[in-house]
Amino acid sequence: MKATCAPAYDVVCLGTCCWDTLGICEEWPQLDQKRPLLALEEQGGGPAATAAAAIARLGGRVAFIGRVGDDDYGRKIREAFEHVGVDASWGLQVIPSARSQWAFCVAHKATGLRAILWRPPATGTIAPEELDYDRASNARVVLVDTHHLAAATALVQRCRELGIPTVADIEHLGEHTAQLLRLVDYPILPQDCALNWSGEQSCEAAAAAIAKQAGGVAVVTMGARGSVACDTSGEIVYQPAFEVQPVVDTTGAGDVYHGAFAFGLARRMALPDAMRFASATAALSCQALGGRAGLPTLDQVQALLRRGERLPERLPGGD
């Protein structure tokens, strides 16, 4: 059965939302040491939530499904969605007397790399029967992370029946994520997860192994080394990272990549073009502290795409 009416959204995102406190330090502290923070900010975070914010900043129509508590962090998360233009009016559940997720992220000034400490939410997870499937699938593309895993799997199954492309941010692969992996059209995994799960020595081989399991396209993100995918024909597609200056903080860059990739699919980009668009968007997001402060506009991304990236002679690291 195919969806026949024009969708209300470019992308609907289901998953985690968080409130982040972020800082920058000159040097990493060792245990039992003190170091000064050079900056301190607060903003929204979370994988699917930051992907949604990136889509909104690019000019996409996007809705978010998730949970927050009725605490102060939950209020700030809701206000951040409203500020950037994410529709959380029907999908974001507010759980009474519950604690929202919070994280403290510290970026290293010289490299932009970060360390994250986080407090899990006490809001529970969304059950499949709680989803409004008509609204949740009223999109050109649906993006999920694995926090509300049962609901995400059920939504991806519904989208498959309707012919709606799906993207999944999968940070860990195990028994409970295997079904989601088999159903989703575009699973995106970080390098360490892909290598550990596949048992392969290269990201190219890992992408190919995961694509066979998924029955679709598998994308592996490699940070500063770019991303690599295996398409449905078995062809390997490599996208180098874009070089931008300054690199302030890499927090949320992967989440931004996922959101921009989904937005690209919603705009009917082919796989290589969606990867290139996502890579440029993620690179620009690293020029400010946190996953949200540096979210670029579509004009800014297109300007970077025109300038281009430095193409290596081969996949770095021997992959």
PAZAPA-4460 file (N, C-alpha, C; in steps of 0.05 Angstrom, whole numbers, plus 32768, in hexadecimal, padded with zeros to 4 digits):
% residues 319
    n_x    n_y    n_z   ca_x   ca_y   ca_z    c_x    c_y    c_z   seq   type   mol
   8011   7FE8   8000   8000   8000   8000   8012   8019   8000     1      M     A
   800D   802B   7FEE   801D   8043   7FEC   800D   805B   7FF7     2      K     A
   801C   806E   8003   8010   8087   800C   8008   8097   7FF3     3      A     A
   7FF0   80A3   7FF2   7FE7   80B0   7FDB   7FE4   80CE   7FDE     4      T     A
   7FE1   80D8   7FF6   7FDD   80F5   7FFA   7FF8   8103   7FFF     5      C     A
   7FF9   811D   7FFA   8012   812C   7FFF   8018   812C   801D     6      A     A
   8030   8125   8024   8037   8124   8041   8038   813F   804E     7      P     A
   8032   813F   8067   8032   8159   8077   804F   8161   807D     8      A     A
   8061   814E   807F   807D   8153   8088   8091   8148   8074     9      Y     A
   80A8   8156   8072   80BE   814A   8064   80C9   8132   8074    10      D     A
   80CC   8135   808E   80D6   8120   809F   80C7   8120   80BA    11      V     A
   80C1   8108   80C3   80B8   8104   80DF   80CE   80F5   80EE    12      V     A
   80D6   80FF   8105   80EB   80F3   8115   80E0   80E8   812F    13      C     A
   80E8   80CF   8136   80E0   80C2   814E   80F9   80BB   815E    14      L     A
   80FA   80C3   8178   8112   80BB   8187   8117   80CC   819F    15      G     A
   8131   80CF   81A5   813A   80DC   81BE   813B   80FA   81BC    16      T     A
   8133   8107   81D1   8138   8124   81D4   8145   8129   81F0    17      C     A
   8155   813D   81F1   8166   8141   8209   816B   815F   820D    18      C     A
   8173   8166   8225   817D   8181   8229   819B   817F   8230    19      W     A
   81AB   818F   8220   81C8   818D   8222   81D4   81A6   8230    20      D     A
   81E6   81A1   8242   81F8   81B6   824C   8213   81B1   8240    21      T     A
   821F   81C5   8234   8237   81C2   8224   824D   81D5   822C    22      L     A
   8266   81CB   822C   827C   81DC   8233   8294   81D7   8220    23      G     A
   82A8   81E8   8221   82C1   81E5   8212   82D8   81E7   8225    24      I     A
   82EB   81D5   8223   8303   81D6   8234   831C   81D6   8223    25      C     A
   8331   81E2   822E   834B   81E3   8221   8359   81C8   8222    26      E     A
   8357   81BB   8239   8364   81A1   823E   8350   818F   824C    27      E     A
   8352   8175   8245   8341   8161   8253   834B   815E   826F    28      W     A
   8339   815E   8283   8342   8159   829E   8347   813B   82A2    29      P     A
   835B   8134   82B1   835F   8119   82BB   834E   8115   82D4    30      Q     A
   834C   80FC   82DD   833D   80F7   82F6   8349   8107   830D    31      L     A
   8338   8113   831D   8340   8123   8334   834E   813D   832C    32      D     A
   8349   8147   8314   8354   8160   830B   833D   8174   8305    33      Q     A
   8344   818E   8305   8331   81A3   82FD   833C   81B1   82E4    34      K     A
   8329   81B9   82D3   8330   81C9   82BB   831A   81DE   82B7    35      R     A
   8321   81F6   82AF   830D   820A   82AA   82FD   8205   8290    36      P     A
   82E4   820D   8290   82D4   820D   8277   82D7   8228   8269    37      L     A
   82DB   8227   824F   82DE   8240   8240   82C3   824B   8237    38      L     A
   82AF   8239   8236   8294   8241   822E   8280   822E   823B    39      A     A
   8268   8237   823F   8253   8226   824A   8238   822F   823F    40      L     A
   822A   821C   8232   8210   8222   8226   81FC   820B   822B    41      E     A
   81E3   8211   8226   81CE   81FC   8227   81BD   81FD   820E    42      E     A
   81B5   81E5   8205   81A4   81E3   81ED   8199   81C7   81EB    43      Q     A
   8186   81C4   81D9   8179   81AA   81D5   818D   8196   81C8    44      G     A
   8188   817C   81CD   8199   8167   81C2   8189   814D   81BF    45      G     A
   8197   8138   81BA   818B   811E   81B5   818C   8117   8197    46      G     A
   8190   80FD   8190   8194   80F5   8174   817E   80FD   8161    47      P     A
   8166   80F2   8165   8150   80F8   8152   8147   8115   8155    48      A     A
   8149   8120   816E   8141   813C   8172   8153   8150   8163    49      A     A
   816D   814B   8165   8180   815D   8157   817D   8159   8138    50      T     A
   8178   8141   812F   8173   813C   8113   815A   814D   810A    51      A     A
   8145   814D   811B   812D   815D   8114   8133   817A   8113    52      A     A
   8143   8184   8126   814A   81A0   8127   815A   81A8   810E    53      A     A
   816C   8196   8105   817C   819B   80ED   816A   819E   80D5    54      A     A
   8156   818C   80D3   8144   818D   80BC   8134   81A7   80BC    55      I     A
   812B   81AF   80D4   811C   81C8   80D5   812D   81E0   80CD    56      A     A
   8146   81E0   80D6   8158   81F6   80CF   815E   81F7   80B1    57      R     A
   815D   81E0   80A4   8161   81DE   8087   8148   81E7   8078    58      L     A
   8132   81EC   8086   811A   81F4   8079   8106   81DE   8075    59      G     A
   810B   81C7   8080   80F9   81B0   807D   80E2   81B1   8091    60      G     A
   80CC   81A4   8088   80B5   81A1   809A   80BA   8187   80AA    61      R     A
   80BB   8189   80C4   80C3   8172   80D4   80B3   8171   80EE    62      V     A
   80AC   8158   80F6   809E   8154   8110   80AF   8141   8120    63      A     A
   80AC   8143   813B   80BB   8132   814D   80A8   8122   815F    64      F     A
   80AF   8109   8164   80A0   80F7   8176   80B4   80EE   818C    65      I     A
   80AD   80F2   81A5   80BE   80E9   81BB   80B1   80EF   81D5    66      G     A
   80C2   80EF   81EA   80B7   80F4   8205   80CA   8107   8214    67      R     A
   80BE   8118   8225   80CD   8128   8239   80BD   8126   8253    68      V     A
   80CB   812E   8269   80BD   8132   8282   80B1   814D   8284    69      G     A
   80A2   8152   8299   8096   816C   829D   80A8   817E   82AE    70      D     A
   80C2   8178   82AE   80D6   8187   82BE   80DF   819F   82AD    71      D     A
   80F2   81AE   82B8   80FC   81C6   82AA   810B   81BF   8291    72      D     A
   811A   81A8   8291   8128   81A0   8279   8114   8199   8263    73      Y     A
   80FE   818C   826A   80EA   8186   8256   80DE   819E   824A    74      G     A
   80D9   81B3   825A   80CF   81CC   8250   80E2   81D8   823C    75      R     A
   80FC   81D8   8243   8110   81E4   8231   8112   81D4   8217    76      K     A
   8110   81BA   8218   8110   81A9   8200   80F9   81B1   81EE    77      I     A
   80E2   81B4   81F9   80CA   81BC   81E9   80CE   81D7   81DD    78      R     A
   80D8   81EA   81EC   80DC   8205   81E2   80F1   8206   81CC    79      E     A
   8105   81F5   81CE   811A   81F4   81B9   810F   81E9   819F    80      A     A
   80FD   81D5   81A0   80EF   81CC   8188   80DF   81E2   817B    81      F     A
   80D0   81F0   818C   80BF   8206   8181   80D0   821C   8175    82      E     A
   80E7   8222   8181   80F8   8238   8177   8103   8231   815C    83      H     A
   810B   8218   8157   8117   8212   813D   8103   820A   8128    84      V     A
   80EA   8205   8130   80D5   81FF   811D   80CF   81E2   8119    85      G     A
   80D5   81D1   812D   80CE   81B5   812D   80B2   81B2   8139    86      V     A
   80A0   81A4   812C   8085   81A0   8135   8085   8189   814A    87      D     A
   8083   8190   8163   8082   817C   8178   8066   817D   8186    88      A     A
   8053   8189   8178   8039   818E   8185   8029   8175   818A    89      S     A
   802C   8161   8179   801C   8148   817D   802D   8130   8184    90      W     A
   8046   8130   817F   8057   8118   8183   8067   8117   819C    91      G     A
   806C   812E   81A9   807D   812F   81C0   806B   812C   81DA    92      L     A
   806E   8116   81E7   805E   8110   81FF   806C   811C   8217    93      Q     A
   805D   8129   8228   8068   8135   8241   805E   8123   8258    94      V     A
   8071   8116   8266   806B   8102   827A   806B   8110   8296    95      I     A
   8055   8110   82A4   8053   811E   82BE   8067   8112   82D2    96      P     A
   8073   8124   82E2   8085   811C   82F8   809D   810B   82EF    97      S     A
   80A5   810F   82D5   80BB   80FF   82CA   80D3   8111   82C4    98      A     A
   80EB   8105   82C4   8104   8113   82BF   810C   8111   82A2    99      R     A
   8111   8127   8295   811A   8127   827A   8138   811F   8278   100      S     A
   8140   8117   8260   815C   8110   825C   816E   8129   825C   101      Q     A
   8186   8127   8268   8198   813E   8269   81B4   8133   8263   102      W     A
   81C5   8144   8257   81E1   813C   8251   81F3   8153   8255   103      A     A
   820C   814D   825D   8221   8161   8260   8237   815A   824C   104      F     A
   823C   816B   8239   8250   8166   8224   8267   817A   8226   105      C     A
   827F   8170   8226   8297   8182   8227   82A7   817E   820D   106      V     A
   82AB   8194   81FE   82BB   8193   81E6   82D7   819B   81EB   107      A     A
   82EA   818D   81DD   8306   8194   81DF   830D   81A9   81CA   108      H     A
   8317   81C0   81D3   831A   81D7   81C2   832B   81D2   81A9   109      K     A
   8341   81C3   81AD   8354   81C0   8197   8349   81AE   8181   110      A     A
   8338   819B   8187   832F   8187   8174   8311   8188   816E   111      T     A
   8302   8193   8180   82E5   8192   817D   82D8   8178   8186   112      G     A
   82E9   8164   818E   82DF   814B   8198   82D2   814F   81B3   113      L     A
   82C0   813D   81BB   82B2   8142   81D4   82AF   8129   81E5   114      R     A
   82A9   812E   81FF   82A2   8119   8211   8286   8120   821C   115      A     A
   8276   810B   8220   825A   810F   8228   8253   80FE   8240   116      I     A
   8248   810B   8254   823C   80FE   826B   821E   8103   826A   117      L     A
   820E   80EE   826E   81F1   80F3   826B   81E1   80E4   8281   118      W     A
   81CA   80F0   8287   81B7   80E5   829A   819F   80DB   828B   119      R     A
   8199   80C1   828C   8183   80B6   827D   8168   80C2   8286   120      P     A
   8155   80C2   8274   813A   80CD   827C   812B   80B9   828D   121      P     A
   8117   80C3   829B   8105   80B2   82AA   80E9   80B4   829F   122      A     A
   80E7   80B5   8285   80CD   80B9   8278   80C2   80A0   826B   123      T     A
   80D2   808A   826C   80C9   8071   825F   80CB   8073   8241   124      G     A
   80C1   805F   8233   80C2   805E   8216   80A6   805D   820A   125      T     A
   80A4   8066   81F2   808A   8066   81E4   8085   8049   81DA   126      I     A
   806D   803F   81E0   8065   8025   81D6   8059   8027   81BA   127      A     A
   805B   8013   81AA   8051   8014   818E   8034   801C   818D   128      P     A
   8023   8013   81A0   8007   8019   819F   8001   8037   81A6   129      E     A
   8015   8045   81B0   8011   8062   81B6   8015   8074   819D   130      E     A
   8020   8069   8188   8026   807A   8171   800D   8081   8161   131      L     A
   800D   809A   8158   7FF8   80A2   8144   8005   809D   8129   132      D     A
   7FFF   8085   811E   800D   807C   8105   8006   808D   80ED   133      Y     A
   7FED   8097   80EC   7FE6   80A8   80D6   7FF7   80C2   80D5   134      D     A
   7FFA   80CE   80EC   800B   80E6   80ED   8028   80E0   80EA   135      R     A
   8031   80CB   80F8   804E   80C4   80F8   8058   80BB   80DD   136      A     A
   8047   80B1   80CC   804F   80A8   80B1   8047   80BC   809B   137      S     A
   803E   80D4   80A3   8035   80E8   8090   804D   80FA   8088   138      N     A
   8061   80EC   807C   807B   80FA   8076   8087   80ED   805D   139      A     A
   8099   80FC   8051   80A8   80F2   803B   80BD   80DD   8044   140      R     A
   80C8   80E2   805C   80DC   80D0   8068   80D7   80CF   8086   141      V     A
   80DC   80B8   8093   80DA   80B6   80B0   80F6   80AE   80BA   142      V     A
   80FE   80BC   80D0   8118   80B7   80DD   8114   80AE   80F9   143      L     A
   8122   8099   8102   811F   808F   811E   813B   808B   8129   144      V     A
   813D   808E   8144   8154   8083   8152   8149   806B   8162   145      D     A
   815A   8060   8174   8152   8046   8180   8149   8049   819D   146      T     A
   8143   8062   81A6   813B   8065   81C2   8120   8059   81C7   147      H     A
   810C   805F   81B7   80F1   8053   81B9   80F1   803C   81A4   148      H     A
   8100   8027   81A9   8107   8013   8195   80EE   8005   818A   149      L     A
   80DC   7FFB   819C   80C5   7FED   8192   80B3   7FFF   8181   150      A     A
   80AF   8018   818A   809F   802A   817A   80AD   8031   8160   151      A     A
   80C7   8035   8160   80D6   803B   8148   80D3   8024   8134   152      A     A
   80D6   800B   813D   80D4   7FF4   812C   80B8   7FF2   8120   153      T     A
   80A4   7FF7   8130   8088   7FF5   8126   8083   800B   8112   154      A     A
   808E   8023   8116   808A   8039   8103   8098   8034   80E9   155      L     A
   80B0   8029   80EB   80BF   8023   80D2   80B0   800D   80C2   156      V     A
   80A5   7FF9   80D0   8095   7FE5   80C3   807D   7FF1   80B4   157      Q     A
   806F   8003   80C2   8059   8011   80B5   8062   8020   809C   158      R     A
   8078   802E   809F   8082   803E   8088   808A   802C   8071   159      C     A
   8095   8014   8077   809B   8001   8061   8082   7FF9   8052   160      R     A
   806D   7FF5   8061   8053   7FED   8054   8049   8004   8042   161      E     A
   804E   801D   804A   8045   8034   803B   8058   803D   8025   162      L     A
   8070   8032   8025   8084   803A   8011   8092   8054   8018   163      G     A
   8093   805A   8032   80A0   8073   803B   80BD   806C   8043   164      I     A
   80D1   807A   8038   80ED   8074   8040   80F2   807A   805D   165      P     A
   8103   8069   806A   810A   806C   8086   8128   806D   808A   166      T     A
   8130   807D   809E   814C   8080   80A6   814D   8079   80C4   167      V     A
   8162   806A   80CC   8165   8063   80E8   8181   806A   80F2   168      A     A
   8182   8078   8108   819B   807E   8116   819F   8067   812A   169      D     A
   81B2   8056   8123   81B7   803E   8133   81D3   8040   813F   170      I     A
   81D5   8045   8159   81EF   8048   8167   81F9   802D   8172   171      E     A
   81E6   801B   8177   81EE   8001   8182   81DD   7FEB   8174   172      H     A
   81EA   7FD6   816B   81DC   7FC0   815F   81DC   7FA8   8171   173      L     A
   81C4   7F9C   8175   81C2   7F85   8186   81A8   7F76   817F   174      G     A
   81A1   7F64   8190   8189   7F53   818B   8170   7F64   8186   175      E     A
   816D   7F79   8196   8154   7F89   8195   8154   7F9D   817E   176      H     A
   816B   7FA3   8172   816B   7FB5   815B   816C   7FA7   8140   177      T     A
   816F   7F8C   8141   8171   7F7D   8128   8158   7F7F   8117   178      A     A
   8141   7F7F   8123   8128   7F82   8113   8126   7F9D   8106   179      Q     A
   812D   7FB2   8115   812D   7FCD   8109   8140   7FCE   80F2   180      L     A
   8158   7FC2   80F5   816C   7FC3   80DF   8161   7FB5   80C6   181      L     A
   8152   7F9F   80C9   8148   7F91   80B2   8132   7FA1   80A4   182      R     A
   8124   7FB2   80B3   810D   7FC0   80A7   8114   7FDB   809B   183      L     A
   8128   7FE9   80A6   812D   8005   809E   813B   8006   8083   184      V     A
   8135   801B   8074   8141   801E   8059   815D   8028   805A   185      D     A
   8163   803B   806D   817D   8047   806F   8187   8047   808C   186      Y     A
   8192   8030   8095   819E   8031   80B0   81B9   8040   80AF   187      P     A
   81BD   8052   80C2   81D6   8061   80C4   81E3   805A   80DE   188      I     A
   81FC   8051   80DD   820A   8048   80F5   8225   8056   80F7   189      L     A
   822E   805C   810F   8249   8067   8112   825E   8051   810E   190      P     A
   8276   8059   8107   828B   8047   80FF   828F   8030   8114   191      Q     A
   8293   8037   812D   8299   8022   8141   8283   800D   8143   192      D     A
   826A   8016   8142   8254   8004   8143   8254   7FF1   812B   193      C     A
   8258   7FFD   8113   8257   7FED   80FA   826D   7FD9   80FA   194      A     A
   8286   7FE1   8102   829C   7FCE   8101   8298   7FB8   8116   195      L     A
   8290   7FBF   812E   828C   7FAB   8143   8277   7F97   813C   196      N     A
   8261   7FA1   8131   824A   7F8F   812B   8251   7F7D   8114   197      W     A
   825D   7F88   80FF   8262   7F78   80E7   827A   7F66   80E9   198      S     A
   828D   7F6D   80FB   82A6   7F5E   80FD   82B9   7F64   80E7   199      G     A
   82B3   7F77   80D6   82C5   7F7E   80C0   82DB   7F91   80C8   200      E     A
   82EF   7F94   80B8   8306   7FA5   80BE   8304   7FC0   80B1   201      Q     A
   82F2   7FC3   809E   82F0   7FDD   8090   82D3   7FE6   8090   202      S     A
   82CF   8000   808E   82B4   800B   808E   82A5   8003   8074   203      C     A
   82B4   8001   805E   82A7   7FF8   8045   829B   7FDC   8048   204      E     A
   82AB   7FCA   8053   82A1   7FAF   8057   828B   7FAD   806B   205      A     A
   828D   7FBE   8080   8278   7FBF   8094   825D   7FC9   8088   206      A     A
   825F   7FDE   8077   8247   7FE8   806A   823A   7FD3   8059   207      A     A
   824B   7FC4   804A   8240   7FAE   8039   8233   7F98   8049   208      A     A
   823F   7F91   805F   8234   7F7C   8070   8219   7F84   807C   209      A     A
   8218   7F9D   8085   8200   7FA7   8092   81EA   7FAA   807D   210      I     A
   81F1   7FB2   8064   81DD   7FB5   804F   81D0   7F9A   8049   211      A     A
   81E0   7F85   804A   81D4   7F6A   8045   81C0   7F63   805A   212      K     A
   81C6   7F6A   8073   81B4   7F64   8089   819B   7F76   8087   213      Q     A
   819F   7F8F   807F   8189   7FA2   807F   8178   7F9E   8066   214      A     A
   8183   7F93   8051   8174   7F91   8039   8170   7FAC   802B   215      G     A
   8181   7FBF   8031   817E   7FDA   8025   8199   7FE7   8023   216      G     A
   8199   8001   802A   81B2   8011   8029   81BC   8014   8045   217      V     A
   81D6   8010   804A   81E2   8014   8064   81F7   802A   8062   218      A     A
   81F6   803C   8075   8208   8053   8076   8218   8051   8090   219      V     A
   8233   8055   808E   8244   8055   80A5   8251   8071   80A7   220      V     A
   824E   807E   80BD   825B   8098   80C1   8275   8095   80CF   221      T     A
   8289   80A5   80C7   82A5   80A2   80D1   82B0   80BC   80DB   222      M     A
   829F   80CF   80E4   82A9   80E8   80EF   82B8   80F8   80DA   223      G     A
   82D1   8100   80E1   82E1   8110   80D0   82E9   8102   80B6   224      A     A
   82E6   80E8   80B5   82ED   80D8   809D   82D6   80D7   808A   225      R     A
   82BE   80E1   8091   82A8   80E1   807E   8294   80CB   8083   226      G     A
   8288   80C1   806E   8275   80AB   8070   8277   8099   8058   227      S     A
   826D   8081   805C   826E   806D   8046   8254   805E   8047   228      V     A
   824A   8056   802F   8231   8048   802D   8234   8031   801A   229      A     A
   8222   801D   801D   821F   8008   8009   8203   8009   8000   230      C     A
   81FF   800D   7FE6   81E4   800F   7FDB   81D7   7FF4   7FD5   231      D     A
   81BF   7FF4   7FCA   81B1   7FDB   7FC6   81BE   7FC9   7FB1   232      T     A
   81CF   7FD5   7FA0   81DD   7FC5   7F8B   81F7   7FBA   7F96   233      S     A
   81FF   7FC1   7FAE   8218   7FB9   7FB9   822F   7FCD   7FB4   234      G     A
   8229   7FE3   7FA6   823D   7FF7   7FA0   8244   8007   7FB9   235      E     A
   825E   800D   7FBD   8267   801D   7FD3   8268   803A   7FCB   236      I     A
   825C   804B   7FDC   825C   8068   7FD8   826B   8075   7FEF   237      V     A
   8280   8084   7FE9   828F   8092   7FFD   828B   80B0   7FFB   238      Y     A
   8287   80BC   8012   8284   80D9   8014   8298   80E4   8028   239      Q     A
   82AC   80F3   8020   82BF   80FF   8033   82B2   8115   8043   240      P     A
   82BE   811B   805A   82B4   8131   806B   82BC   814B   805F   241      A     A
   82AC   815F   8063   82B2   817A   805A   82C4   8187   806F   242      F     A
   82D7   8197   8065   82E9   81A6   8077   82DD   81C2   807D   243      E     A
   82D9   81C8   8096   82CF   81E2   809E   82E1   81EC   80B5   244      V     A
   82E2   8206   80B8   82F1   8212   80CE   82E0   8228   80DA   245      Q     A
   82E0   822B   80F4   82EE   8219   8108   82DC   8202   810E   246      P     A
   82E8   81EC   8118   82D9   81D6   8123   82D8   81DA   8142   247      V     A
   82C0   81E2   814C   82BD   81E8   8168   82B5   81D0   8178   248      V     A
   82A2   81C1   816D   8296   81AB   817D   8288   8197   816A   249      D     A
   828E   817E   816D   8281   8169   815C   8268   815E   8168   250      T     A
   825F   8168   817F   8247   815D   818B   8230   8160   8178   251      T     A
   8221   814A   8174   8209   814A   8164   820E   8149   8146   252      G     A
   8227   8148   813D   822D   8148   8120   8221   8130   8112   253      A     A
   8222   8119   811F   8216   8101   8114   81F8   8104   8112   254      G     A
   81EB   810F   8126   81CE   8113   8126   81C6   8126   8110   255      D     A
   81D6   813B   810C   81D1   814E   80F6   81D4   8140   80DB   256      V     A
   81E8   812F   80D8   81EB   8120   80C0   81D2   8110   80BA   257      Y     A
   81C7   8102   80CE   81AF   80F1   80CA   8198   8102   80C1   258      H     A
   8194   8119   80CE   817E   812A   80C7   8180   8135   80AB   259      G     A
   8198   813E   80A4   819D   8149   8089   819A   8133   8074   260      A     A
   81A3   811B   807A   81A0   8105   8068   8183   80FF   8062   261      F     A
   8173   80FE   8078   8156   80FA   8074   8149   8110   8064   262      A     A
   8151   8129   806A   8147   8140   805B   814E   813D   803D   263      F     A
   8167   8135   8038   816F   8130   801C   815E   811B   800E   264      G     A
   8158   8106   801C   8146   80F1   8010   812A   80FD   800B   265      L     A
   8121   810D   801E   8106   811A   801B   8106   812C   8002   266      A     A
   811D   8138   7FFC   811F   8149   7FE4   8127   8138   7FCB   267      R     A
   8125   811E   7FCD   812A   810B   7FB7   8147   810B   7FAD   268      R     A
   815A   8110   7FBF   8176   810D   7FB8   817D   80F0   7FB5   269      M     A
   818F   80EA   7FA2   819A   80CF   7FA0   81AD   80CB   7FB8   270      A     A
   81B4   80B2   7FBD   81C5   80AB   7FD4   81DF   80BC   7FD6   271      L     A
   81EF   80BD   7FC1   8208   80CD   7FC3   8202   80EA   7FC9   272      P     A
   81ED   80F5   7FBD   81E7   8111   7FC2   81DD   8116   7FDF   273      D     A
   81CD   8103   7FE9   81C4   8106   8005   81DB   8104   8018   274      A     A
   81EE   80F2   8013   8206   80EF   8024   8216   8109   8023   275      M     A
   821A   8114   800B   822A   812D   8009   821C   8144   8017   276      R     A
   8202   8146   8014   81F2   815B   8021   81F4   8158   803F   277      F     A
   81F1   813F   8049   81F3   813A   8066   820E   8140   8071   278      A     A
   8223   8139   8062   823E   813E   806B   8244   815C   806D   279      S     A
   823B   816C   805A   823E   8189   805B   822F   8195   8073   280      A     A
   8217   818C   8077   8207   8197   808D   8213   8191   80A8   281      T     A
   821C   8178   80AB   8229   8170   80C4   8243   8180   80C9   282      A     A
   8253   8184   80B4   826C   8193   80B8   8267   81AF   80C1   283      A     A
   8253   81BD   80B6   824D   81D8   80BE   8243   81D9   80DB   284      L     A
   8236   81C4   80E4   822B   81C4   80FF   8241   81C3   8114   285      S     A
   8259   81BB   810C   826F   81B9   811F   827D   81D4   8125   286      C     A
   8273   81EA   8119   8280   8203   811D   8275   8213   8135   287      Q     A
   8265   8207   8145   825A   8214   815D   8258   81FE   8173   288      A     A
   8255   8208   818B   8254   81F5   81A2   8239   81E8   81A3   289      L     A
   8238   81CD   81A4   8220   81BF   81A6   8215   81B6   818C   290      G     A
   8200   81A4   818D   81F5   819A   8174   81E1   81AC   8166   291      G     A
   81D8   81C1   8174   81C3   81D2   8169   81CC   81EE   8161   292      R     A
   81E0   81F9   816F   81E7   8215   816B   81F2   821A   814F   293      A     A
   81FF   8207   8143   820B   820A   8129   81FB   81FF   8112   294      G     A
   81E2   81F8   8116   81D2   81EC   8100   81D1   8200   80E8   295      L     A
   81D8   81F7   80D0   81D9   8209   80BA   81BE   820B   80AB   296      P     A
   81BB   8220   809D   81A4   8223   808B   81AA   8215   8070   297      T     A
   8195   8212   8060   8199   8205   8046   81AC   8216   8035   298      L     A
   81AA   8230   8035   81BC   8241   8026   81D9   823D   802E   299      D     A
   81DE   823A   8048   81F9   8235   8051   8204   821A   8048   300      Q     A
   81F4   8206   8049   81FC   81EC   8040   8202   81EC   8022   301      V     A
   81F0   81F9   8013   81F5   81FA   7FF6   820E   820A   7FEF   302      Q     A
   8214   821E   7FFE   822D   822D   7FFA   8245   821B   7FFE   303      A     A
   8245   820B   8013   825B   81F8   8018   825C   81E3   8003   304      L     A
   8246   81D9   7FF9   8245   81C5   7FE4   8252   81D1   7FCA   305      L     A
   824D   81EA   7FC5   825A   81F6   7FAD   8278   81F8   7FB0   306      R     A
   8281   81FD   7FC9   829E   81FF   7FCD   82AB   81E3   7FCC   307      R     A
   829D   81CF   7FD6   82A6   81B4   7FD4   82B8   81AC   7FEB   308      G     A
   82BE   8192   7FEC   82CF   8186   8000   82E9   817D   7FF3   309      E     A
   82FC   8178   8004   8316   816D   7FFA   8313   814F   7FF7   310      R     A
   8314   8145   7FDE   8310   8129   7FD9   832B   811A   7FDD   311      L     A
   832B   8105   7FEE   8344   80F5   7FF0   8346   80E2   7FD9   312      P     A
   835E   80D8   7FD5   8363   80C5   7FBF   8355   80AA   7FC4   313      E     A
   8351   80A3   7FDD   8343   808A   7FE4   8337   808D   8000   314      R     A
   8327   807A   8007   831A   807B   8021   8330   807B   8037   315      L     A
   8330   8090   8048   8346   8092   805C   8346   807A   806F   316      P     A
   835E   8074   8078   8361   805E   808B   8363   8043   807D   317      G     A
   8364   8043   8062   8368   802A   8054   834E   801B   804F   318      G     A
   8336   8026   8056   831D   8018   8052   8316   8016   8035   319      D     A
***
